[in-house]
Amino acid sequence: MGPALGQIMELMGPPLTVGAASPWDDAVAEVGFGFPADYRDFVDVYGAGAVNDELFIAAPTLRPNGFGFRTGFGGFVDQTTLGLGRGIAEMRENAVALEDEETYPFPILPEPGGLLIWGNTANGDVCFWDTHDAEPDRWPVVVLLLSSRRWDRFDGGMLQPGGTEFDALFGSAGNAVWPVGQGAYLIDVLRRDGAKLALIGGDLSLRSVSDVTNPGHIWGAGYAYKVVVDEMVDLTNRVRNKESPVEVVWLVHFPPRFPHASALLPLLDEDVLVSAAHGSKINYLLAGHTHEEDMYTVLDSYHSIYGGSSFEVLCGGTATEHRLPHSADPRTAHLLEFDVQPGGGCAVSKRTLSWSDPDDYWL
């Protein structure tokens, strides 16, 4: 068992049942290739199934299915070549015919080196391996965000998609996350030369399909649950009482009042978060979700008349979204520097790094 699986087992606990190990040595003879070691380890322990009802992992099985797929390793491949993967391959064929290859940049099996499905998410995203390398342990993970037709590519494998390079770059900061369903969480209080910066996160993930009226929203919307936002406010007050003066920054996945938000990917009831941020005198809110870098100002409803409060929302975009070599759309990462004054006050500056194909490095 590899170290990545050991970390996963600490989070997930032991399996509810223990099944027979798959005959992995038969895979090459049956389908022409083997499977990555971390995936084999995971399936031998947990088998196929759902993780937190969010991530659904497929596995070879001898059980018949209702889709006409083969059993065993052949059936595992059939879900790509005959099932969902076939539909994505057809969309790729149409995109290529329209000279829009960037929308579907990866070939799908049975094309040589094509993508192979190993899982999907409750949001409708599809998880693949990029099988272009002859060694399965070097297969990158590719994720298709189906609702927005965006692609993310990760080196490092199924259980450690960021790979060891992520830890080398970001160190312990990569562990500064809060579990799904946690609500609000004090991530850290950073201290330097008398200045203090507190990071408070909130999980605004959609918790129930009954919380939406538009069925399309269940695939990618967030919800500004008042109970979570109230926890963020309470944490902010407690941190300020203990650490004052301190700059408090809020972190959420779904940005409020994003100017280019998709109708199917909104933050529902966003005014609950906006009102709380104004009331708590938050100056900066960091967000993701959009796959589009942006920085914009959110005013309160009285600002234009009475000069009320405002805060900045900073959306990080994505550095992992796939771009074809020499694509006109750059792949960028954004470094934020918070200049916090010991007596209070904060300014943020941004530095953008662009990926260089010739140099194979960020510039």
VENUR-V600384 format. One record per residue. SS is DSSP state (H for helix, E for strand, - for the rest). OMEGA is omega in radians with two decimals (999 if undefined). NEAR is the number of other C-alpha atoms within 8 Angstrom. Layout:
SS | OMEGA | NEAR
SS | OMEGA | NEAR
This chain:
- | -3.14 | 5
- | -3.12 | 7
H | 3.14 | 6
H | 3.12 | 9
H | 3.09 | 12
H | 3.11 | 9
H | 3.12 | 8
H | -3.11 | 9
H | 3.06 | 9
H | -3.14 | 7
H | -3.01 | 6
H | -3.06 | 6
- | -3.11 | 6
- | 3.10 | 5
- | 3.13 | 7
- | 3.10 | 4
- | 3.13 | 5
- | -3.14 | 7
- | 3.12 | 7
- | 3.11 | 5
- | 3.11 | 6
- | 3.13 | 6
- | -3.01 | 6
H | -3.11 | 8
H | -3.13 | 6
H | -2.99 | 7
H | -3.08 | 13
H | -3.14 | 9
H | -3.04 | 7
H | -3.05 | 8
H | 3.05 | 9
- | 3.11 | 7
- | 3.06 | 8
- | -3.11 | 9
- | -3.13 | 10
- | -3.06 | 11
H | -3.09 | 8
H | 3.08 | 13
H | 3.12 | 10
H | 3.13 | 10
H | -3.10 | 11
H | -3.09 | 10
H | 3.12 | 11
H | 3.12 | 11
H | -2.98 | 9
H | -3.06 | 10
- | 3.08 | 9
- | 3.08 | 9
E | -3.05 | 8
E | 3.03 | 9
E | 3.12 | 8
- | -3.10 | 5
- | -3.13 | 7
- | -3.10 | 9
E | -3.10 | 11
E | -3.03 | 13
E | 3.13 | 11
- | 3.10 | 9
- | 3.06 | 9
- | -3.12 | 11
E | 3.08 | 9
- | 3.13 | 6
- | 3.06 | 5
- | 3.10 | 7
- | -3.08 | 7
- | -3.07 | 5
- | -3.11 | 4
- | 3.12 | 5
- | 3.01 | 12
- | 2.99 | 9
- | 3.09 | 13
H | -3.09 | 9
H | 3.10 | 11
H | 3.12 | 12
H | 3.09 | 12
H | 3.14 | 14
H | -3.11 | 11
H | -3.14 | 11
H | 3.06 | 12
H | -3.01 | 14
H | -3.11 | 12
- | -3.04 | 9
- | -3.09 | 9
H | -3.12 | 9
H | 3.13 | 14
H | 3.09 | 11
H | 3.12 | 8
H | 3.10 | 9
H | 3.12 | 10
H | 3.07 | 8
H | 3.08 | 9
H | 3.14 | 13
H | 3.12 | 8
H | 3.14 | 8
H | 3.12 | 12
H | 3.12 | 10
H | 3.13 | 7
- | -3.12 | 7
- | 3.12 | 6
- | -3.04 | 9
H | -3.10 | 10
H | 3.12 | 7
H | 3.09 | 9
H | -2.94 | 12
- | -3.05 | 9
- | 2.97 | 6
- | 3.14 | 12
E | 3.04 | 15
- | 0.30 | 12
- | 3.02 | 6
- | -3.13 | 7
- | -3.13 | 7
- | -3.07 | 11
- | 3.13 | 13
E | 3.12 | 13
E | -3.09 | 13
E | 2.98 | 12
E | 3.14 | 10
E | 3.07 | 11
E | -3.10 | 11
E | 3.11 | 11
- | 3.11 | 10
- | -3.14 | 8
- | 3.09 | 10
- | -3.06 | 12
E | -3.10 | 12
E | -3.09 | 13
E | 2.74 | 12
E | 2.96 | 12
E | -2.94 | 13
- | -3.06 | 12
- | 3.12 | 8
- | -3.14 | 9
- | -3.12 | 5
- | -3.08 | 6
H | -3.13 | 12
H | 3.08 | 9
H | 3.13 | 10
- | 3.02 | 15
E | 3.01 | 13
E | 3.10 | 15
E | 3.14 | 13
E | 3.05 | 11
E | 3.02 | 11
E | -2.88 | 12
- | -3.07 | 9
- | -3.12 | 8
- | 3.14 | 5
- | 3.07 | 9
E | -3.05 | 10
E | 2.98 | 10
E | -3.14 | 11
E | -3.07 | 11
E | 2.94 | 12
- | 3.05 | 11
- | 3.06 | 14
- | -3.05 | 16
- | -3.05 | 8
- | 3.13 | 10
- | -2.97 | 9
- | 3.08 | 11
- | -3.13 | 10
H | 3.14 | 11
H | -3.14 | 8
H | 3.12 | 7
H | 3.13 | 10
H | -3.14 | 10
H | -3.12 | 7
H | -2.96 | 6
H | 3.09 | 8
H | -3.07 | 8
H | 3.13 | 7
H | 3.12 | 6
H | 3.12 | 9
H | -3.08 | 5
- | 3.14 | 8
- | 3.07 | 6
- | -3.08 | 9
- | 3.05 | 5
- | -3.14 | 7
- | -3.10 | 6
- | -3.02 | 9
- | 3.09 | 10
E | -3.03 | 13
E | 3.02 | 11
E | -3.08 | 10
E | -3.11 | 11
E | 2.91 | 8
E | -3.11 | 9
E | -3.09 | 7
E | 3.06 | 8
E | 3.06 | 6
- | 3.09 | 5
- | 3.11 | 6
E | -3.10 | 12
E | 3.14 | 14
E | 3.14 | 12
E | 3.13 | 14
E | -3.11 | 12
E | -3.11 | 16
E | 3.07 | 13
E | 3.12 | 14
- | -3.14 | 13
- | 3.09 | 13
E | 3.11 | 9
- | -3.03 | 10
- | -3.11 | 5
- | 3.09 | 6
H | 3.12 | 7
H | -3.13 | 5
H | -3.12 | 7
- | 3.06 | 9
- | 3.07 | 6
- | -3.09 | 6
H | 3.14 | 6
H | -3.08 | 6
H | -3.06 | 12
H | -3.08 | 11
H | -3.10 | 11
- | -3.11 | 10
- | 2.93 | 13
E | -3.12 | 12
E | 3.13 | 11
- | -3.12 | 14
- | -3.08 | 9
H | -3.12 | 8
H | 3.12 | 6
H | 3.14 | 13
H | 3.09 | 14
H | 3.09 | 9
H | 3.10 | 10
H | 3.10 | 13
H | -3.13 | 10
H | 3.10 | 8
H | 3.12 | 12
H | -3.14 | 11
H | -3.12 | 8
H | 3.11 | 8
H | 3.14 | 11
H | 3.11 | 10
H | -3.09 | 7
H | -2.94 | 6
H | -3.00 | 8
- | -0.04 | 7
- | -3.12 | 9
- | 3.04 | 12
E | -3.12 | 11
E | 3.08 | 12
E | 3.10 | 13
E | 3.09 | 12
E | 3.05 | 11
E | 3.12 | 13
- | -3.03 | 10
- | -3.11 | 12
- | 3.08 | 14
- | 3.07 | 10
- | 3.09 | 8
- | -2.99 | 6
- | -3.11 | 4
- | -3.03 | 4
- | 3.03 | 9
- | 3.13 | 6
- | -3.12 | 5
- | -3.09 | 9
- | -3.05 | 11
- | 2.85 | 12
E | -3.10 | 13
E | -3.12 | 8
- | -3.03 | 9
H | -3.11 | 11
H | 3.06 | 8
H | 3.12 | 11
H | -3.13 | 12
H | -3.13 | 11
H | -3.13 | 9
H | 3.13 | 11
H | 3.07 | 10
H | -3.11 | 12
H | 3.14 | 7
- | 3.13 | 8
- | 3.05 | 7
- | -3.13 | 12
- | -3.07 | 9
E | 3.08 | 11
E | 3.13 | 13
E | -3.07 | 14
E | 3.08 | 13
- | 2.96 | 12
- | -2.91 | 9
- | -2.99 | 10
- | -3.13 | 9
- | -3.13 | 8
E | 3.13 | 10
E | 3.02 | 9
E | -3.07 | 8
E | -3.07 | 7
E | 3.06 | 8
E | -3.14 | 10
E | 3.01 | 9
- | -2.99 | 11
- | -3.11 | 6
- | -2.97 | 8
H | -3.06 | 11
H | -3.09 | 7
H | -3.01 | 6
H | -3.11 | 6
- | -3.09 | 7
- | -2.99 | 11
- | 3.06 | 9
E | 3.01 | 11
E | -3.12 | 13
E | 3.02 | 11
E | -3.14 | 15
E | 3.10 | 12
E | -2.99 | 14
E | -3.01 | 13
- | 3.13 | 13
- | 3.06 | 11
- | -3.07 | 7
- | -3.10 | 8
E | -3.03 | 11
- | 2.98 | 9
- | 3.03 | 10
- | 3.10 | 7
- | 3.12 | 5
- | 3.10 | 5
- | 3.07 | 7
- | 3.10 | 4
- | -3.08 | 5
- | 3.00 | 8
- | -2.98 | 12
E | 2.96 | 11
E | -3.02 | 11
E | 3.13 | 9
E | 3.13 | 8
E | 3.09 | 8
E | -3.14 | 7
E | 3.10 | 8
E | -3.06 | 7
E | 3.13 | 12
- | -3.11 | 8
- | -3.12 | 10
- | -3.11 | 6
- | -3.11 | 10
- | -3.07 | 8
E | 3.02 | 9
E | -3.10 | 7
E | 3.02 | 8
E | -3.06 | 7
E | 3.04 | 8
E | -3.09 | 7
E | 3.07 | 8
E | 3.12 | 10
E | -3.14 | 10
E | 3.12 | 11
E | 3.08 | 9
- | -3.13 | 8
- | -3.07 | 4
- | -3.10 | 5
- | -3.05 | 7
E | 3.07 | 7
E | -3.14 | 7
- | 999 | 6
